[in-house]
Amino acid sequence: MHNPSGVRIIVADNDSRDDSVEMLNREFPQVEIIQNKSNGGFAKGYNDALKQVDADYFILLNSDIEVTTGWIDPIIKLMESDHDIAACQPVIRSYHSKESFEYAGAAGGFIDEYGYPFCRGRLFQNIEVDLGQYDDTREIFWATGACLFVRADLFREHGGFDEDFFAHMEEIDFCWRMKHLGYKIMVCPESKVYHVGGGTLPKKSSFKTYLNMRNNITLLYKNLPSERLAFVFFSRLVLDGVAAFKFLIDGGFGDFWAVVRAHMSFYRNFHKHKYKRTLIKHRHVSQVYMGNIVIDYFLRGMKNFSRIPEDKFTK
């Protein structure tokens, strides 16, 4: 076992329709099971389950993660040392390529000024080998939902994940909201885990494209400060339009239509998003890359996170 004493292991079953619950009861009777009544996706699934858990910290762990010896203690020690830390993640390596970072989280998540998320150790499809280049404990912008340590009282007090996201980017939204409240998000490289990845939706999925596009513009509308909102939104309309036609030219009609549907969904639910925006006291937040990671990567050839100047991140 890789878990210290006093740690409860709970499986949140999101209304699965296979024999997984029966298998758990049969093979792992020591594991607690919470069975949700419906599948509300990653966001609602965790919210529903965690309402039934009494703990100081929640460790949200995907079912396709392989943990390592001593993976919990360094992060809890870090969070105990600074109560301004709301959430933290370990370094995420690939299960299939153990020396490489993994797409969903790598060595910590960031976002550029246009709302494009990326990771230290992973820019778009370029995934770096972990050579110790990111072994420093540091503040980041968002921590991955694949292995997320979060203070339980903050998660409960501030409503957990936005359930309208269903899946994808709800952890970025949560982290951004925590940063608006003055809390920090961290990565702790003393802890490493291995992630299979792509278990919920395949990488080439028009539904995944739809969720990513819809949730990204929702994320931006909710969290951007007023002085940045109009400029970024207009820029994203143009950039998303370019992406949509690129999909179409490449024969990806499903992805093209996913982008259109994503924007239609956002505007159809605009009043709901507008209300949620009023609940956030927007403030200057740290660890935003003040540049365009798309242009840097595709036009300027910046393939590794280490090439991004540190002074381009907000403090």
Short mmCIF file of the C-alpha atoms (twelve columns), coordinates in Angstrom:
data_MODEL
# 
_entry.id   MODEL 
# 
loop_
_atom_site.group_PDB 
_atom_site.id 
_atom_site.type_symbol 
_atom_site.label_atom_id 
_atom_site.label_alt_id 
_atom_site.label_comp_id 
_atom_site.label_asym_id 
_atom_site.label_seq_id 
_atom_site.Cartn_x 
_atom_site.Cartn_y 
_atom_site.Cartn_z 
_atom_site.pdbx_PDB_model_num 
ATOM 1   C CA . MET A 1   0.000   0.000  0.000   1 
ATOM 2   C CA . HIS A 2   1.231   3.520  -0.829  1 
ATOM 3   C CA . ASN A 3   -1.143  5.359  1.508   1 
ATOM 4   C CA . PRO A 4   -0.320  6.333  5.121   1 
ATOM 5   C CA . SER A 5   -2.589  5.302  7.974   1 
ATOM 6   C CA . GLY A 6   -5.617  7.495  8.512   1 
ATOM 7   C CA . VAL A 7   -6.245  7.975  4.794   1 
ATOM 8   C CA . ARG A 8   -9.675  6.811  3.670   1 
ATOM 9   C CA . ILE A 9   -9.902  5.279  0.206   1 
ATOM 10  C CA . ILE A 10  -13.287 6.033  -1.335  1 
ATOM 11  C CA . VAL A 11  -14.438 5.165  -4.836  1 
ATOM 12  C CA . ALA A 12  -17.090 7.528  -6.201  1 
ATOM 13  C CA . ASP A 13  -19.123 5.518  -8.691  1 
ATOM 14  C CA . ASN A 14  -20.759 7.852  -11.201 1 
ATOM 15  C CA . ASP A 15  -23.808 5.688  -11.911 1 
ATOM 16  C CA . SER A 16  -21.752 3.130  -13.840 1 
ATOM 17  C CA . ARG A 17  -23.658 0.532  -15.848 1 
ATOM 18  C CA . ASP A 18  -21.034 -2.236 -15.772 1 
ATOM 19  C CA . ASP A 19  -20.003 -4.637 -12.998 1 
ATOM 20  C CA . SER A 20  -17.352 -2.341 -11.470 1 
ATOM 21  C CA . VAL A 21  -19.155 -1.915 -8.141  1 
ATOM 22  C CA . GLU A 22  -19.634 -5.668 -7.789  1 
ATOM 23  C CA . MET A 23  -15.955 -6.178 -8.606  1 
ATOM 24  C CA . LEU A 24  -14.874 -3.655 -5.968  1 
ATOM 25  C CA . ASN A 25  -17.074 -5.263 -3.320  1 
ATOM 26  C CA . ARG A 26  -15.678 -8.666 -4.194  1 
ATOM 27  C CA . GLU A 27  -11.977 -7.876 -4.676  1 
ATOM 28  C CA . PHE A 28  -11.461 -4.818 -2.434  1 
ATOM 29  C CA . PRO A 29  -13.905 -5.006 0.485   1 
ATOM 30  C CA . GLN A 30  -11.788 -2.502 2.481   1 
ATOM 31  C CA . VAL A 31  -12.551 0.268  -0.044  1 
ATOM 32  C CA . GLU A 32  -15.530 2.524  0.659   1 
ATOM 33  C CA . ILE A 33  -17.945 3.152  -2.209  1 
ATOM 34  C CA . ILE A 34  -20.228 6.110  -2.823  1 
ATOM 35  C CA . GLN A 35  -22.740 5.471  -5.599  1 
ATOM 36  C CA . ASN A 36  -24.057 8.596  -7.308  1 
ATOM 37  C CA . LYS A 37  -27.633 8.415  -8.553  1 
ATOM 38  C CA . SER A 38  -26.783 9.897  -11.951 1 
ATOM 39  C CA . ASN A 39  -23.751 10.565 -14.140 1 
ATOM 40  C CA . GLY A 40  -23.231 14.312 -13.937 1 
ATOM 41  C CA . GLY A 41  -19.733 14.110 -15.354 1 
ATOM 42  C CA . PHE A 42  -16.487 14.868 -13.553 1 
ATOM 43  C CA . ALA A 43  -17.776 18.079 -11.944 1 
ATOM 44  C CA . LYS A 44  -21.131 17.032 -10.502 1 
ATOM 45  C CA . GLY A 45  -19.869 13.524 -9.821  1 
ATOM 46  C CA . TYR A 46  -17.203 14.812 -7.441  1 
ATOM 47  C CA . ASN A 47  -19.502 17.438 -5.919  1 
ATOM 48  C CA . ASP A 48  -22.166 14.848 -5.115  1 
ATOM 49  C CA . ALA A 49  -19.716 12.355 -3.664  1 
ATOM 50  C CA . LEU A 50  -17.671 14.809 -1.595  1 
ATOM 51  C CA . LYS A 51  -20.774 16.151 0.153   1 
ATOM 52  C CA . GLN A 52  -20.790 12.784 1.913   1 
ATOM 53  C CA . VAL A 53  -17.117 12.863 2.998   1 
ATOM 54  C CA . ASP A 54  -15.813 14.441 6.202   1 
ATOM 55  C CA . ALA A 55  -12.092 15.220 5.883   1 
ATOM 56  C CA . ASP A 56  -9.511  18.004 6.165   1 
ATOM 57  C CA . TYR A 57  -8.170  17.390 2.653   1 
ATOM 58  C CA . PHE A 58  -9.695  15.871 -0.443  1 
ATOM 59  C CA . ILE A 59  -7.378  14.051 -2.833  1 
ATOM 60  C CA . LEU A 60  -9.229  13.767 -6.141  1 
ATOM 61  C CA . LEU A 61  -7.607  10.888 -7.971  1 
ATOM 62  C CA . ASN A 62  -8.494  9.541  -11.402 1 
ATOM 63  C CA . SER A 63  -8.992  5.795  -11.659 1 
ATOM 64  C CA . ASP A 64  -6.200  5.609  -14.269 1 
ATOM 65  C CA . ILE A 65  -3.467  6.920  -11.934 1 
ATOM 66  C CA . GLU A 66  -0.679  4.743  -10.553 1 
ATOM 67  C CA . VAL A 67  0.593   6.207  -7.282  1 
ATOM 68  C CA . THR A 68  4.081   5.802  -5.790  1 
ATOM 69  C CA . THR A 69  5.560   5.268  -2.345  1 
ATOM 70  C CA . GLY A 70  5.267   8.377  -0.183  1 
ATOM 71  C CA . TRP A 71  3.227   10.348 -2.712  1 
ATOM 72  C CA . ILE A 72  0.847   11.929 -0.188  1 
ATOM 73  C CA . ASP A 73  3.068   13.179 2.649   1 
ATOM 74  C CA . PRO A 74  5.143   15.837 0.794   1 
ATOM 75  C CA . ILE A 75  2.043   17.608 -0.494  1 
ATOM 76  C CA . ILE A 76  0.208   17.576 2.834   1 
ATOM 77  C CA . LYS A 77  3.385   18.842 4.535   1 
ATOM 78  C CA . LEU A 78  3.601   21.688 1.996   1 
ATOM 79  C CA . MET A 79  -0.055  22.644 2.435   1 
ATOM 80  C CA . GLU A 80  0.230   22.475 6.225   1 
ATOM 81  C CA . SER A 81  3.198   24.860 6.054   1 
ATOM 82  C CA . ASP A 82  1.197   27.557 4.261   1 
ATOM 83  C CA . HIS A 83  -2.533  27.892 4.793   1 
ATOM 84  C CA . ASP A 84  -2.790  30.221 1.803   1 
ATOM 85  C CA . ILE A 85  -2.355  27.166 -0.446  1 
ATOM 86  C CA . ALA A 86  -5.812  26.094 -1.595  1 
ATOM 87  C CA . ALA A 87  -4.778  23.265 -3.921  1 
ATOM 88  C CA . CYS A 88  -1.703  21.377 -5.028  1 
ATOM 89  C CA . GLN A 89  -0.688  18.675 -7.478  1 
ATOM 90  C CA . PRO A 90  2.211   16.230 -7.798  1 
ATOM 91  C CA . VAL A 91  4.255   15.910 -10.960 1 
ATOM 92  C CA . ILE A 92  2.283   13.820 -13.447 1 
ATOM 93  C CA . ARG A 93  4.307   11.408 -15.545 1 
ATOM 94  C CA . SER A 94  3.087   9.125  -18.307 1 
ATOM 95  C CA . TYR A 95  2.189   5.571  -17.341 1 
ATOM 96  C CA . HIS A 96  3.181   4.378  -20.814 1 
ATOM 97  C CA . SER A 97  6.448   6.361  -20.970 1 
ATOM 98  C CA . LYS A 98  7.647   6.554  -17.399 1 
ATOM 99  C CA . GLU A 99  10.376  9.155  -17.974 1 
ATOM 100 C CA . SER A 100 8.074   11.604 -19.767 1 
ATOM 101 C CA . PHE A 101 5.572   14.083 -18.403 1 
ATOM 102 C CA . GLU A 102 1.906   13.320 -19.021 1 
ATOM 103 C CA . TYR A 103 -0.396  15.551 -21.047 1 
ATOM 104 C CA . ALA A 104 -2.968  16.243 -18.317 1 
ATOM 105 C CA . GLY A 105 -1.010  18.215 -15.744 1 
ATOM 106 C CA . ALA A 106 2.712   17.497 -16.274 1 
ATOM 107 C CA . ALA A 107 4.629   19.711 -13.813 1 
ATOM 108 C CA . GLY A 108 1.853   22.241 -13.255 1 
ATOM 109 C CA . GLY A 109 -0.756  24.147 -15.228 1 
ATOM 110 C CA . PHE A 110 -0.663  27.709 -16.561 1 
ATOM 111 C CA . ILE A 111 -2.802  29.900 -18.809 1 
ATOM 112 C CA . ASP A 112 -1.964  32.647 -21.291 1 
ATOM 113 C CA . GLU A 113 -3.650  36.036 -21.499 1 
ATOM 114 C CA . TYR A 114 -6.008  34.748 -24.208 1 
ATOM 115 C CA . GLY A 115 -7.208  31.852 -22.073 1 
ATOM 116 C CA . TYR A 116 -5.232  28.988 -23.608 1 
ATOM 117 C CA . PRO A 117 -4.138  26.514 -20.911 1 
ATOM 118 C CA . PHE A 118 -0.791  24.726 -21.073 1 
ATOM 119 C CA . CYS A 119 1.570   22.909 -18.743 1 
ATOM 120 C CA . ARG A 120 5.130   23.074 -17.547 1 
ATOM 121 C CA . GLY A 121 6.541   20.112 -19.454 1 
ATOM 122 C CA . ARG A 122 3.767   19.989 -22.076 1 
ATOM 123 C CA . LEU A 123 3.018   22.590 -24.729 1 
ATOM 124 C CA . PHE A 124 0.262   21.371 -27.042 1 
ATOM 125 C CA . GLN A 125 1.370   17.932 -28.301 1 
ATOM 126 C CA . ASN A 126 5.036   18.415 -27.404 1 
ATOM 127 C CA . ILE A 127 5.657   16.436 -24.214 1 
ATOM 128 C CA . GLU A 128 9.057   16.751 -22.560 1 
ATOM 129 C CA . VAL A 129 11.116  14.055 -20.864 1 
ATOM 130 C CA . ASP A 130 11.437  14.703 -17.117 1 
ATOM 131 C CA . LEU A 131 15.159  15.377 -16.631 1 
ATOM 132 C CA . GLY A 132 14.656  17.255 -13.383 1 
ATOM 133 C CA . GLN A 133 14.300  20.592 -15.173 1 
ATOM 134 C CA . TYR A 134 11.096  21.354 -13.264 1 
ATOM 135 C CA . ASP A 135 11.958  19.926 -9.865  1 
ATOM 136 C CA . ASP A 136 11.294  23.161 -7.982  1 
ATOM 137 C CA . THR A 137 8.236   23.558 -5.786  1 
ATOM 138 C CA . ARG A 138 6.491   26.634 -7.168  1 
ATOM 139 C CA . GLU A 139 3.244   28.462 -7.564  1 
ATOM 140 C CA . ILE A 140 1.255   27.604 -10.687 1 
ATOM 141 C CA . PHE A 141 -2.035  28.806 -12.169 1 
ATOM 142 C CA . TRP A 142 -4.034  25.563 -12.094 1 
ATOM 143 C CA . ALA A 143 -3.563  22.070 -10.755 1 
ATOM 144 C CA . THR A 144 -4.761  19.033 -12.666 1 
ATOM 145 C CA . GLY A 145 -8.008  17.325 -11.763 1 
ATOM 146 C CA . ALA A 146 -6.338  13.977 -12.448 1 
ATOM 147 C CA . CYS A 147 -4.609  14.195 -9.048  1 
ATOM 148 C CA . LEU A 148 -5.804  17.240 -7.121  1 
ATOM 149 C CA . PHE A 149 -5.134  17.911 -3.434  1 
ATOM 150 C CA . VAL A 150 -7.541  20.532 -2.122  1 
ATOM 151 C CA . ARG A 151 -8.536  21.921 1.256   1 
ATOM 152 C CA . ALA A 152 -11.919 20.388 2.003   1 
ATOM 153 C CA . ASP A 153 -13.299 23.451 3.797   1 
ATOM 154 C CA . LEU A 154 -12.558 25.701 0.811   1 
ATOM 155 C CA . PHE A 155 -14.002 23.204 -1.649  1 
ATOM 156 C CA . ARG A 156 -17.236 22.993 0.355   1 
ATOM 157 C CA . GLU A 157 -17.494 26.692 1.194   1 
ATOM 158 C CA . HIS A 158 -17.117 27.823 -2.415  1 
ATOM 159 C CA . GLY A 159 -19.361 25.294 -4.099  1 
ATOM 160 C CA . GLY A 160 -16.782 22.866 -5.449  1 
ATOM 161 C CA . PHE A 161 -16.705 22.529 -9.212  1 
ATOM 162 C CA . ASP A 162 -19.038 24.371 -11.586 1 
ATOM 163 C CA . GLU A 163 -21.370 21.536 -12.558 1 
ATOM 164 C CA . ASP A 164 -22.296 23.157 -15.866 1 
ATOM 165 C CA . PHE A 165 -18.786 22.356 -17.105 1 
ATOM 166 C CA . PHE A 166 -19.628 18.616 -16.923 1 
ATOM 167 C CA . ALA A 167 -16.030 17.649 -17.768 1 
ATOM 168 C CA . HIS A 168 -12.826 19.477 -18.818 1 
ATOM 169 C CA . MET A 169 -11.477 22.714 -17.322 1 
ATOM 170 C CA . GLU A 170 -13.641 22.655 -14.200 1 
ATOM 171 C CA . GLU A 171 -10.429 22.363 -12.173 1 
ATOM 172 C CA . ILE A 172 -9.011  25.467 -13.919 1 
ATOM 173 C CA . ASP A 173 -12.188 27.367 -13.085 1 
ATOM 174 C CA . PHE A 174 -11.982 26.248 -9.448  1 
ATOM 175 C CA . CYS A 175 -8.301  27.223 -9.180  1 
ATOM 176 C CA . TRP A 176 -8.939  30.616 -10.791 1 
ATOM 177 C CA . ARG A 177 -11.772 31.288 -8.350  1 
ATOM 178 C CA . MET A 178 -9.454  30.388 -5.469  1 
ATOM 179 C CA . LYS A 179 -6.847  32.811 -6.805  1 
ATOM 180 C CA . HIS A 180 -9.472  35.568 -6.922  1 
ATOM 181 C CA . LEU A 181 -9.885  34.941 -3.185  1 
ATOM 182 C CA . GLY A 182 -6.154  35.356 -2.605  1 
ATOM 183 C CA . TYR A 183 -5.174  31.700 -2.333  1 
ATOM 184 C CA . LYS A 184 -2.253  29.980 -4.060  1 
ATOM 185 C CA . ILE A 185 -2.091  26.891 -6.268  1 
ATOM 186 C CA . MET A 186 1.113   24.848 -6.098  1 
ATOM 187 C CA . VAL A 187 3.000   21.935 -7.634  1 
ATOM 188 C CA . CYS A 188 5.114   19.669 -5.412  1 
ATOM 189 C CA . PRO A 189 7.702   17.674 -7.439  1 
ATOM 190 C CA . GLU A 190 8.658   15.607 -4.372  1 
ATOM 191 C CA . SER A 191 5.489   13.685 -5.192  1 
ATOM 192 C CA . LYS A 192 5.167   11.867 -8.521  1 
ATOM 193 C CA . VAL A 193 2.381   9.737  -9.977  1 
ATOM 194 C CA . TYR A 194 1.798   8.048  -13.338 1 
ATOM 195 C CA . HIS A 195 -1.261  8.730  -15.475 1 
ATOM 196 C CA . VAL A 196 -2.639  6.584  -18.300 1 
ATOM 197 C CA . GLY A 197 -4.711  9.467  -19.708 1 
ATOM 198 C CA . GLY A 198 -7.521  9.661  -22.246 1 
ATOM 199 C CA . GLY A 199 -9.747  7.353  -20.238 1 
ATOM 200 C CA . THR A 200 -12.909 9.458  -20.235 1 
ATOM 201 C CA . LEU A 201 -12.919 10.599 -23.853 1 
ATOM 202 C CA . PRO A 202 -10.484 9.730  -26.649 1 
ATOM 203 C CA . LYS A 203 -8.148  12.538 -27.738 1 
ATOM 204 C CA . LYS A 204 -9.749  12.685 -31.188 1 
ATOM 205 C CA . SER A 205 -13.356 13.257 -30.122 1 
ATOM 206 C CA . SER A 206 -15.648 15.986 -31.428 1 
ATOM 207 C CA . PHE A 207 -17.504 15.910 -28.091 1 
ATOM 208 C CA . LYS A 208 -14.205 16.599 -26.334 1 
ATOM 209 C CA . THR A 209 -13.598 19.486 -28.747 1 
ATOM 210 C CA . TYR A 210 -17.068 20.807 -27.920 1 
ATOM 211 C CA . LEU A 211 -16.507 20.601 -24.150 1 
ATOM 212 C CA . ASN A 212 -13.057 22.194 -24.353 1 
ATOM 213 C CA . MET A 213 -14.261 25.088 -26.512 1 
ATOM 214 C CA . ARG A 214 -17.493 25.684 -24.596 1 
ATOM 215 C CA . ASN A 215 -15.873 25.442 -21.176 1 
ATOM 216 C CA . ASN A 216 -12.915 27.591 -22.140 1 
ATOM 217 C CA . ILE A 217 -15.004 30.579 -23.207 1 
ATOM 218 C CA . THR A 218 -17.228 30.085 -20.145 1 
ATOM 219 C CA . LEU A 219 -14.120 30.011 -17.959 1 
ATOM 220 C CA . LEU A 220 -12.906 33.272 -19.475 1 
ATOM 221 C CA . TYR A 221 -16.232 35.069 -19.206 1 
ATOM 222 C CA . LYS A 222 -16.625 34.125 -15.555 1 
ATOM 223 C CA . ASN A 223 -13.107 34.956 -14.421 1 
ATOM 224 C CA . LEU A 224 -11.529 37.656 -16.577 1 
ATOM 225 C CA . PRO A 225 -11.364 41.143 -15.034 1 
ATOM 226 C CA . SER A 226 -13.609 43.690 -16.713 1 
ATOM 227 C CA . GLU A 227 -10.753 45.644 -18.305 1 
ATOM 228 C CA . ARG A 228 -9.591  42.523 -20.185 1 
ATOM 229 C CA . LEU A 229 -12.920 40.924 -21.027 1 
ATOM 230 C CA . ALA A 230 -13.927 42.671 -24.286 1 
ATOM 231 C CA . PHE A 231 -10.465 42.478 -25.876 1 
ATOM 232 C CA . VAL A 232 -9.911  38.818 -25.010 1 
ATOM 233 C CA . PHE A 233 -13.393 37.783 -26.088 1 
ATOM 234 C CA . PHE A 234 -13.102 39.490 -29.462 1 
ATOM 235 C CA . SER A 235 -9.676  37.923 -29.947 1 
ATOM 236 C CA . ARG A 236 -11.022 34.495 -29.086 1 
ATOM 237 C CA . LEU A 237 -13.927 34.839 -31.520 1 
ATOM 238 C CA . VAL A 238 -11.388 35.382 -34.276 1 
ATOM 239 C CA . LEU A 239 -9.021  32.635 -33.102 1 
ATOM 240 C CA . ASP A 240 -11.817 30.099 -32.566 1 
ATOM 241 C CA . GLY A 241 -13.136 30.917 -36.038 1 
ATOM 242 C CA . VAL A 242 -9.685  30.222 -37.489 1 
ATOM 243 C CA . ALA A 243 -9.536  26.926 -35.566 1 
ATOM 244 C CA . ALA A 244 -13.003 25.926 -36.793 1 
ATOM 245 C CA . PHE A 245 -12.131 26.459 -40.460 1 
ATOM 246 C CA . LYS A 246 -8.808  24.692 -39.981 1 
ATOM 247 C CA . PHE A 247 -10.799 21.683 -38.749 1 
ATOM 248 C CA . LEU A 248 -13.062 21.951 -41.807 1 
ATOM 249 C CA . ILE A 249 -10.172 22.212 -44.278 1 
ATOM 250 C CA . ASP A 250 -8.568  19.153 -42.688 1 
ATOM 251 C CA . GLY A 251 -11.771 17.166 -43.130 1 
ATOM 252 C CA . GLY A 252 -12.853 17.357 -39.499 1 
ATOM 253 C CA . PHE A 253 -16.456 18.433 -39.955 1 
ATOM 254 C CA . GLY A 254 -17.354 17.013 -36.546 1 
ATOM 255 C CA . ASP A 255 -14.780 19.240 -34.854 1 
ATOM 256 C CA . PHE A 256 -15.845 22.231 -36.975 1 
ATOM 257 C CA . TRP A 257 -19.443 21.757 -35.883 1 
ATOM 258 C CA . ALA A 258 -18.293 21.234 -32.278 1 
ATOM 259 C CA . VAL A 259 -16.774 24.742 -32.245 1 
ATOM 260 C CA . VAL A 260 -19.990 26.225 -33.636 1 
ATOM 261 C CA . ARG A 261 -22.096 24.323 -31.086 1 
ATOM 262 C CA . ALA A 262 -19.794 25.426 -28.264 1 
ATOM 263 C CA . HIS A 263 -20.325 29.102 -29.027 1 
ATOM 264 C CA . MET A 264 -24.059 28.602 -29.527 1 
ATOM 265 C CA . SER A 265 -24.287 26.909 -26.127 1 
ATOM 266 C CA . PHE A 266 -22.402 29.734 -24.444 1 
ATOM 267 C CA . TYR A 267 -24.704 32.427 -25.809 1 
ATOM 268 C CA . ARG A 268 -27.810 30.347 -25.153 1 
ATOM 269 C CA . ASN A 269 -26.834 30.192 -21.469 1 
ATOM 270 C CA . PHE A 270 -25.423 33.692 -21.279 1 
ATOM 271 C CA . HIS A 271 -27.710 34.885 -18.458 1 
ATOM 272 C CA . LYS A 272 -26.633 31.990 -16.262 1 
ATOM 273 C CA . HIS A 273 -22.957 32.750 -16.921 1 
ATOM 274 C CA . LYS A 274 -23.579 36.445 -16.271 1 
ATOM 275 C CA . TYR A 275 -25.052 35.662 -12.858 1 
ATOM 276 C CA . LYS A 276 -22.081 33.454 -11.945 1 
ATOM 277 C CA . ARG A 277 -19.727 36.247 -12.961 1 
ATOM 278 C CA . THR A 278 -21.411 38.600 -10.458 1 
ATOM 279 C CA . LEU A 279 -20.541 36.168 -7.647  1 
ATOM 280 C CA . ILE A 280 -16.790 36.553 -8.241  1 
ATOM 281 C CA . LYS A 281 -14.785 39.476 -6.891  1 
ATOM 282 C CA . HIS A 282 -12.301 39.778 -9.714  1 
ATOM 283 C CA . ARG A 283 -8.721  40.698 -8.879  1 
ATOM 284 C CA . HIS A 284 -5.248  40.627 -10.388 1 
ATOM 285 C CA . VAL A 285 -3.942  37.063 -10.152 1 
ATOM 286 C CA . SER A 286 -0.476  35.583 -10.472 1 
ATOM 287 C CA . GLN A 287 1.019   33.075 -12.910 1 
ATOM 288 C CA . VAL A 288 -0.796  34.253 -16.050 1 
ATOM 289 C CA . TYR A 289 1.479   34.197 -19.099 1 
ATOM 290 C CA . MET A 290 1.183   37.614 -20.737 1 
ATOM 291 C CA . GLY A 291 1.590   36.372 -24.274 1 
ATOM 292 C CA . ASN A 292 -0.055  34.139 -26.849 1 
ATOM 293 C CA . ILE A 293 1.131   30.557 -26.418 1 
ATOM 294 C CA . VAL A 294 -0.416  29.572 -29.781 1 
ATOM 295 C CA . ILE A 295 1.699   32.077 -31.714 1 
ATOM 296 C CA . ASP A 296 4.770   31.303 -29.611 1 
ATOM 297 C CA . TYR A 297 4.481   27.575 -30.252 1 
ATOM 298 C CA . PHE A 298 3.419   27.422 -33.894 1 
ATOM 299 C CA . LEU A 299 5.107   30.522 -35.330 1 
ATOM 300 C CA . ARG A 300 8.054   31.203 -33.019 1 
ATOM 301 C CA . GLY A 301 9.045   27.589 -32.426 1 
ATOM 302 C CA . MET A 302 8.848   27.724 -28.619 1 
ATOM 303 C CA . LYS A 303 8.291   24.010 -27.996 1 
ATOM 304 C CA . ASN A 304 9.418   23.800 -24.354 1 
ATOM 305 C CA . PHE A 305 8.123   25.614 -21.288 1 
ATOM 306 C CA . SER A 306 11.689  26.511 -20.279 1 
ATOM 307 C CA . ARG A 307 11.918  28.877 -23.266 1 
ATOM 308 C CA . ILE A 308 9.177   31.124 -21.850 1 
ATOM 309 C CA . PRO A 309 10.777  34.072 -19.987 1 
ATOM 310 C CA . GLU A 310 9.868   34.030 -16.302 1 
ATOM 311 C CA . ASP A 311 9.236   37.787 -16.317 1 
ATOM 312 C CA . LYS A 312 6.332   37.229 -18.741 1 
ATOM 313 C CA . PHE A 313 4.258   35.695 -15.921 1 
ATOM 314 C CA . THR A 314 2.212   37.962 -13.687 1 
ATOM 315 C CA . LYS A 315 3.307   38.213 -10.073 1 
# 
